[in-house]
Amino acid sequence: YRELFENMKIGILIDETYDSGKTFIIKDINRGAENIEKIARDTLIGKNVELALPEIKNSGLIDVLKRVYKTANPEYYHIGFYKDDNLTGWRDYYVYKLSTEEIVTVYTDETERKQIEEKLLKSEERYRNIFESIIEGIFQTTPKGRFILVNPALAHMYGYDTPEEMINTVEDIQRLYVNPEDRVRFKRLIETYGFVKGFESSQYHKNGSQIWISINAHAVKDKEGNIVCYEGTAENITLRKKAEKELLEQQEELRSLSKRLVDIEEAERKRFSQELHDTVGQNLTAISINLNIINAKIHDMVSDDIKTRLKDSLVLLEQTAEKIRNIMSDLRPSVLDDYGLLAALKWYGRIFTSRT
């Protein structure tokens, strides 16, 4: 029993009293109590427990010792120790009375465990605050299609007042999908690759309207590799999808307007080219004919100066007619209407080569 007493990690303190339970004198302590108190047993044995361990004086433990001595009923007592109004540690005490009138206190230092518990609680509280307040939907579902976990953002996204309402109401997630094949495709992707990213689908709101959801999720597996659940996040992209649709419609309308504008421009070019050919071109041809006739008839009747000016006029007239023909070709080459695009391209290539 001495070996057991000495090598237990828990603290054991044996007190005796000579005045019927008014004061308690430390009779023996084990190595576990030494480690907890960080005091050698030789400095404690034989001393009044209140004087030897002053930190327990205001903890209420002395009252427990007196009560147990008087009633002989064991008591459990959990206390926190304070220093300068700051909580510094916790201990669990179990106090009972021996038939020899000695009081045994068995206790453990719970400070580290309590600190870990507090950190865990704070961590859980932070996680819960994030989980509750984040604007992105968070979920866990079974592979068969039941919600396990839903945060408020996801519930509100689908029109439910609380996560509990959504979990209890939606018995089969596939019914949320406007196209049930999207759910089949989602499961196939996540079971094949272990995750999905940016998975978009149209789904039903609680009120029957349709919303667009983008999902990022992964499969959670057990040690044997079996899928336990799916978990991930969801984002309502209805406004984005609506904007994309409106943008596509505007782009299509713009393409239609652009095509109409090109058609109008081409028709105008063709009309203007035709007017140049039918009016200006014919008039220039008529003037050229008239000037050539005049030149032939008065060739021997006028001076050389007039002959020179008449010749220059014919040259200028020919250059002007050539310029008009080039303008008509640039506006709408007749070869395009007569022989098609390929012939027009070949013709334009030859003209471009000759000019450059």
Disulfide bonds with the S-S distance in Angstrom:
none
